């Protein structure tokens, strides 16, 4: 079964499928120990690969190269990839979708923002005319074979949110995402207009959306939850704390006890990636 159909089948099962945002191979190695699905977050990739905010700096060859490394190391995990607006041009969007499916991505998220784009939970977002986005989405849908396609709207006007969500649900997209949903009430309103189409909810710490458990999301009719930045923000906090402590200790490293993270624990984590590669003899090429 293709990676796209595996994710499609997972989404169709009862409950809410969690996909954990990863930003590099190390964060993915840790996420793989806990969850069966990953979200290749544009926010995290822009931060880690370029040291820049998520406002449109990502180059599609960089994202494709990252996904290829992920699929090689994690042959059985779901990989949902954020491709922003398809990198502006519909032809480029289709080329990227073809390449990602060939590499082994499970799915992509395509948004309706216009440039300059913003993080979905930031202020100042602007959206393309709906017809223009639908043309791009239709081209992507006709290009993919089995890849899951999530149609995302970043609309902020209340009537436009519902209109776009209902319109996207009527397309051949597999899943609908309204980003930056501000309340539980609005999740219900969006659920009511998308009908039977699977619904995705994006959770990001400090973002505009409420913090909800998987059980709560299931009760609201949400089929997929992406957690964009838990790894990135945890790393930020831990690194900042560790370096502040190192400075306070005049450069003396802390002692690593049996359960601590040191060279042995880190090496053991990465050796498990080698074991997965050796257990999966089929090579995934571009």
N, C-alpha and C positions, 0 to 999 in steps of 0.2 A: 504494500500500500504506500502511496506517495506521502511525503511529509504534509502536504496540504490536506489530504483526505484524513490523515491521522488527527490533525488538529480539528478539522471539521467534525469528525466523529466525537472527539472529546467535548467540543462545545455543545453538541446535541444531547449529551448525557445530563441527568438531573444535577442541579447544583451550579455553583459559580466557579468557573475555571480560573485559578490565579496564574498570572504570568509575571515573573519578577524581573524588574529592570536591571540590566547589566551594562557596564560601560567599558570594560576591558576583559582580557582573558582571565585575569586573577579573580575579579569579582564574579565572573561567570563560573569559575571553578568552585567558588564557595556556594553560589546559588544552586549549582547542580547537586550539591550535597543535601539540599533541603527540599527542592521543588523540581517537578518534571517539565516545567515550561519557563521560557525566558522571553522577555520583551527587550528588544534592542532599542534602547531609548535614545532619541535624538538629543534630549537635554544632556544625558550622561555622556554620549559620544562627543558632542561639541565641547563639553567641559574637559574630558580626558584627552581627546586627540588634538584639540587645538588650543585649549585653555581659554575658550571664548563662550559667551552666552548663546542660548539656543534661539538665534534670530536669523538663521539662514546661511551660515558659513559652511555647512557640511557639503563636501564634494562627493558626488555619488561613487566614484571609484574607491574612495577611502571607505565608505560604508560597505560596499560590496566586498572589499578585501577583508574587512573585519568579520562579516557574516561567513565568509568562506573559512576563516580560521575557526570560528565558533562551530560550524557544522563539522569540521574535521575532528575537533576535540570532543564534541558532544553529539554523536550520531543519532541518538534516540530522543533528544529533548525537542519540544516544540520551540520554534524560533519565529516570533512575530516581530517584524521589522518596521520601524518608523521611517517612512521615506518622505516625510514633510509634504510638500505640494507636488511631489514627483520631480523636484529640481527644475521647476518652472514650466518647461516645455513638455507638451503631451508626448511627443516622439521620444524625448529622453525618458519620460516616465515609463513608457512601454519597453524601452531598451533595458532599463533598470529592472523592471519586473521580469522580463525574460531571463536576464542574468541571474537574478536572485533565485528564481525557480530552478534554474539549471544547477546552481550551487547547492540547493537543498533547503532554502528558506521554507518555512511553513505558511507564512502569510505576510501581508503588508498592510500598513495603514496609509491611506491617501487623504489628505485634508483639502479643504476648500479655501484656505487663506490666500490672500494676495500679498505680494512683497511690498515693503519689508515685513516678513513674517515675525511672529512672536511665539513664545511658549504659550501653550493653550490655557495656562492659568495666569497669564499676564494681562495687563490692561493695554488698550490701544490696538486690539486685533481688528483687522478688516478682512472681509470675505470677497471672493470673486463673485461676479454675477452667476446666478445658479445655472443658467444654461451653459456657460463657459466651463464650469466645473463638471457638469453632467457629461459634456462632450469628452473631457479628459478621462473621467471615470469610465465611460463606455469604451473608450479605446483601450484602457487598461484591462477591463473585464474581457474584451474580445482577444486580448493578447495572452492572458494567463491560461494555463491548462487546468491544473488542480489547485493552484495557490489560493489560499483564503484571502479575500480582499475585504478590508474594513473601510467603509465609507465614513469619513469624519467631517463634521461641520463645527466650525468655530464661531458660528453666529452668536451674537449677544442680544439682539433685539428679540423680545419674547415671542412675538408673532412669527418672526423669521425663523427662530429656533424650531418651533413646531412644524412650520411649513417645510423647512428643509429636511427635518428628521422624517416626516411622512413621505416626502419625495424620494429620499435616499432608500427608505424601506421598500419602495416600489421598484427599485432597480434590481439587477442580478447580483449586487454586492451581497456577501455572506453575512455581514455584521454591520450594525450602525453604531457610531460613537458620536455623542454630543460632548465636546470637551468643555471643562470649566463649569459643570452643573453645580448650582449653588445651594441646593436644598434637597431633602428627601422628597418633598412635594413635587419638585420638578422632575425627579427621576420617575415618579409615577405618571406625570403628565406626558413625558417622552415615551414611556413604555406604552401608554394608551394609544399613541398615534403610530407607533411602528408596527403594531399588530403582532404577528407571529415571528417577525424577523428577530434574530438574536441581537441582544443589546450589550454593548461594552461600556464599562465605567472606568475612568482613569483616576487613580488616587495618587496624590503627590503631597508630601509633608509640607505644611505651610501654604498649600494651594487654596483655591476657592471652594472646593467641594468638601462635603462633610466626611468625617472619618467613620467608616462603616466596616463591620465584620463581614466575612464571607456569608455567614448565616443571614445577616440582615440584608445583604445584597440579593441573596437567593429569594428571600421573602418579597423583595421588590421587583422580581422578575429580571434581574441582571444575569446574563449568561457568562460573561467574561469580565475579569477585573485585572487591569494592568497596574502594577506598582512601579512607577517610573524611576524612583530615585532612592529607595531605602539603602541600597549598597553604597551609592555615591555619598549620601549625606552621613551615613555611619562612618565611612572611611574618613570623610572630612573632619568629623568630630574626634575620632580616635587619633588621627595623625596630629591634629592640633594639640590635643591633650598630651600625647606622647612626647612631642617636641618641646612643649612647655615644661614638662617634667624633666626632660633631658637637660634643658638649659638650667633649670633650678638645681639639678644634681651636678652641675659643673662638668657635664659631658660623660658622667658615669652611667652606663647602660643598666637598666633594672635587671635583677636576677630573674631567670625564667624557671618557674617550677614545673612540675610534671604535666600540668594542664595548660600551661602558658603557650603562647605562640612565639616560637623561635625557629631556628633553621631546620630543626627536625620536623616540626609540625608543618611548616611551609613546604618542605621538600616532599613530605608524605602526601600532601594535597595534590601537588603537581604530578607526582608519580602515578596517581590514579588516572590522570589524563592520558599518560602513556599507555596504561593498561587498557583504557577504552579504545585508543587508536589501534592497538595490536589485536584487540578482540573484534575489530571492524575492518576486515581486509579490503573491502571495496573502497577505492579512492573516489573522492568527490572533486571534480575538476570544473573550471570555468567554461 
